[in-house]
Amino acid sequence: MARHGTVGFAVSEITGRFLLFRYRAIRDAAFKNNLNLITFEGRSFDSLEFGEAQQSIIYQLTNNTRCQSIIYDTSSVFTYVPFEYSRNFIRTHNTAPVISLNEQLPGFCSIVTDNYHGMSELVSHLIEEHKCRRLAFVTGPKFNGEANQRLEAFKATLAFHEIPLNESLVFEGDFLPQTGKKIAENLAAGMFSCDALVFANDDMALGALDHLSYHHPEFLQRIAITGFDNVPASRNSLLQLTTASQCVKESSELAIELALKKQAGEAVKPLYICKSKLQIRQTCGCFKVDTNPDHQWAEPLFVHEIYECFQVTTVLEMWHRLTYLLTRFSARVASVVLFPCGKIDAMNSKIPSLSQVVYHFQDGTAEFQKFSNSFSTQDILPEPYFENSHPSAMLVKPICYSDFCFGYAVYVFEHDIEGFFESLHAHLCLLIAQFEKDLKFESKKILSSA
């Protein structure tokens, strides 16, 4: 099979219930087409979660010399910012062809899900099959286009069935599990009543379902709970979640197909629409069991081992322990890249034009005292250390602590152990910040001896 080059993928995380599903579908579609994949993981712009917003600095690197096209998971990267911000950022920071997933962006080839269809099917099912009349709805973030489509479908479907909308039963949400848990607590405390809880995504629904299952199981006999997305976890909960599917595999394969066409200069349509579909399971009251093997993914975590291993007191010890962990979990490649100018304000700075590799691991061996020359940050890694085998999946994550960015890390791994790299990277960021002065000294020493 001919080699087609490299495609980039910008996404806010690869370990969340839905976005893990999305990442793996994009990766598998890239591999199927013999493409390298570089994933830029940087959380959401303007996220209110502590320590997240500054990580969006890594999306500046989507404009690089390695990727012939870029796929943005637009709804996750820009979920908390207005539409114009996302369009202007992509226009400003990308010269390669761009594919927008989950949000329609004028001027860019976009793949969107018809959220209206799936939500309308779901609400109609609750009304027609389960005779629900008092339905509560928990929204997503106010700037998220998909969340707003689902809310509009909810309202329109109630109107179609001549059920008045009760504004007091529409609650503001944010797609996070803890919000679903809070809604469930309020329900159990008698702060509101309903016969169906309709959530704008699965994460919130699963948060509510987990809380009620363990603390107030009697409510699950009286009310229906539904989500949206059809994440793998939706069929692995104590009660399988009735939801709507976004057809992630199909839209991911289409995104890679369109990226290849854009790379080749072929014409593509400005908009492609994938229809969401109702997935009836148990929490609506049907008690239908889903045995789909495609949703059997498990996500291992190694937090305790990483924590114990990274209790170090020197830079040299940090590098040795990092090498042990990467070998222990069969990583192929890992590089730590720092800015020679030192840390920068992650919220208000441009990524420096020059960077320096201070640690490189490949196939069981590591170097951390042989680097001297800076390289162009747009290359992501200098040529001797860039992973060129086909196909490979490279993950690029910012090294941030507090409001500062020190550089970024690059990982290449073969197995489904995204949770390991998430935990390892979090500990590495803390240690880089802790050893900032020592790392600067080592960098100057290496430069002076070159």
Order of alpha helices (4+ residues) and beta strands (2+ residues): beta-alpha-beta-beta-alpha-alpha-beta-beta-alpha-beta-alpha-beta-alpha-beta-alpha-beta-beta-alpha-beta-beta-alpha-alpha-beta-beta-beta-beta-beta-beta-beta-alpha-alpha
